[in-house]
Structures are given as C-alpha cells and as structure tokens.
Amino acid sequence: MHFLLPFFKWCDGTWLGETVRGSRIYFPIIETFHLLALTLLFGAVIVLNMRLCGVIMKNQPTQQVAKDLAPWAWWSLVVILASGIMLFLSEAMKCYASVPFQVKMVFLFFAIIYHFTIHRKVSRSDREPKRAWGILVGTVNVLLWLGVGLGGRGIGFL
C-alpha cells in the first residue's frame, strides 16, 4: 500500500483538504450531511431488502418498491460520496494509516458493485424472486452496506 502514499499526501495538501481541516465548522457540517445521507441510504436499503426477503409490504411487487426507493438511494449515495471525498481530503494522512478506513473502502467498493449489479437485477426483475434467493441477495446487500457504516464509525475511534 506504500505506492498510494504520494496520492494520500497530494490529497492532504489540496486546497479543499486544507480549507476543511483549517476550519472549526466545515468538518462537522460536512459530516452531518454525510451521516444524514448514510441514514437515508441505509433506510432505503433496509426497506427494500426487507421486502425482498418477504418480511414487509408483501402486497407490493419488489420491483415497484425498488423503483420507488431508487431516487432516495441514488441521491443519498451522491451526497455520501461528495461529502466523503471532502472529509477524506481533510484527513487523508490519517486515513492512510487507518485500518477502519481501508475496511470501509473495501466494503464501499463491493457494496456499490453488488448493489448496482446482482441486487439490482434481482430487485428490479419482472418476476418475484424465490424466497431463499431474495433472502440471500437482501442479506448480502445489508451486510455490505452495514460494513461501510461500521468501517466509517471505526475511523473516528480506532
């Protein structure tokens, strides 16, 4: 991972990183938006995956629930990524040495890939998935996003 050190140093020295780091109010404001968006995203993920597992909204087609929640999930993810970049730039060197940050990034990578491939294919299908398949796909999705959130919490504490 030493090959990434120049990139992290560059990020740490950017104008935006220095501005956020140098302010007493920018970081908490950005983090508030980051956490609110994470809450919205996780709420959409939980509701959709509970439907996928057949726990709630059994009279609603999974495909319709997925389409209804998609804007919430999409815009939450946009805010999370934008605010996350700003937070990262302000403490890039701290993140470089942070195992929770590395864990969060791995989970984020796989959560995004999984969510927009396998999960999307199953949740947006014209046919309802078989219960066991819905439970598997929904559980994996929740665990991946939960890993992102827990990794993020660990950054501040470990």
ChimeraX attribute file (.defattr): number of C-alpha atoms within 10 A of each C-alpha:
attribute: neighborCount
match mode: 1-to-1
recipient: residues
	/A:1	6
	/A:2	7
	/A:3	7
	/A:4	9
	/A:5	14
	/A:6	10
	/A:7	14
	/A:8	18
	/A:9	15
	/A:10	13
	/A:11	21
	/A:12	21
	/A:13	17
	/A:14	13
	/A:15	12
	/A:16	16
	/A:17	20
	/A:18	15
	/A:19	16
	/A:20	20
	/A:21	18
	/A:22	12
	/A:23	10
	/A:24	10
	/A:25	10
	/A:26	16
	/A:27	17
	/A:28	13
	/A:29	11
	/A:30	19
	/A:31	16
	/A:32	13
	/A:33	17
	/A:34	22
	/A:35	18
	/A:36	15
	/A:37	22
	/A:38	21
	/A:39	15
	/A:40	16
	/A:41	23
	/A:42	20
	/A:43	15
	/A:44	22
	/A:45	23
	/A:46	17
	/A:47	17
	/A:48	26
	/A:49	27
	/A:50	20
	/A:51	24
	/A:52	32
	/A:53	22
	/A:54	19
	/A:55	11
	/A:56	13
	/A:57	14
	/A:58	12
	/A:59	8
	/A:60	10
	/A:61	17
	/A:62	27
	/A:63	20
	/A:64	15
	/A:65	19
	/A:66	23
	/A:67	13
	/A:68	13
	/A:69	16
	/A:70	17
	/A:71	13
	/A:72	17
	/A:73	19
	/A:74	13
	/A:75	14
	/A:76	23
	/A:77	19
	/A:78	13
	/A:79	19
	/A:80	22
	/A:81	15
	/A:82	15
	/A:83	21
	/A:84	18
	/A:85	15
	/A:86	23
	/A:87	21
	/A:88	20
	/A:89	26
	/A:90	25
	/A:91	19
	/A:92	23
	/A:93	18
	/A:94	15
	/A:95	18
	/A:96	18
	/A:97	12
	/A:98	16
	/A:99	14
	/A:100	21
	/A:101	23
	/A:102	16
	/A:103	18
	/A:104	24
	/A:105	16
	/A:106	15
	/A:107	21
	/A:108	19
	/A:109	13
	/A:110	16
	/A:111	22
	/A:112	15
	/A:113	13
	/A:114	17
	/A:115	21
	/A:116	11
	/A:117	11
	/A:118	12
	/A:119	21
	/A:120	16
	/A:121	13
	/A:122	22
	/A:123	26
	/A:124	17
	/A:125	15
	/A:126	12
	/A:127	11
	/A:128	16
	/A:129	18
	/A:130	12
	/A:131	12
	/A:132	12
	/A:133	14
	/A:134	22
	/A:135	19
	/A:136	13
	/A:137	22
	/A:138	23
	/A:139	16
	/A:140	17
	/A:141	22
	/A:142	19
	/A:143	13
	/A:144	21
	/A:145	23
	/A:146	18
	/A:147	20
	/A:148	24
	/A:149	18
	/A:150	16
	/A:151	22
	/A:152	19
	/A:153	14
	/A:154	16
	/A:155	17
	/A:156	12
	/A:157	7
	/A:158	10
